[in-house]
Amino acid sequence: MAVPRPRRPVNPRLKDPLADRFCQAVLTLTSVEECYRFFEDVATIGEFKAMAQRLEIARLLFEGRTYQEVAARTGASSATISRVRRFLEYGADGYRLVLTRLGVRPGRGGRG
């Protein structure tokens, strides 16, 4: 059984009125199509693809996949995989929150 992790506050360097407004804007989106349209205007294709890749890396790690499996499936470097793993294990639990809500279950070594 997973040990509940203490909830930590949002990083104060991240939080400000503009960031709050951005988060509120994202929360208004109601479909995948709306998300694509919004992020096409907000981010470059490369930035968007990098965020999508990091989420996929987090999903695979959460499911218990090895670095080699993750690299083979995503084409990500070991540095990127390591960075995502660090945030998955020691970050603000954003990845865990989203992955759990998407119905992803932790696997061997996934530390759910």
C-alpha positions, 0 to 999 in steps of 0.5 A, a space after each residue: 500500500 502506498 504511503 500518503 505523501 504530505 501535501 506541499 504548497 505551490 512554489 512561491 516563485 511560480 505563483 503570481 497573478 499572471 500565472 493564476 490567470 493562465 491556470 484559470 484559462 486552462 481550466 476553462 477548456 472543455 475538450 481536447 480540440 479546445 486545448 489544441 487550439 489554445 496551446 497552438 496560440 500559446 506555445 510553439 509546436 516544440 514547446 507543446 510536444 516537449 510537454 506532451 513527451 514529459 507527460 508520456 515519460 511520467 506515465 511510463 515511469 509511473 507504470 514501472 517501465 525502465 529507463 531503456 523502455 521509456 527511451 525506446 518508446 519516447 525517444 527522450 534522452 536519459 537526462 530528460 527521463 531522469 528529470 521527469 523521474 525526479 519530479 515524479 518522485 520528489 516534485 509537487 505531485 502534479 504528475 501523480 495527480 493528473 496520471 491518477 485522474 487519467 486512470 493510470 495505475 502505478 506498476 512495478 516500481 511506479 511508487 503510486 
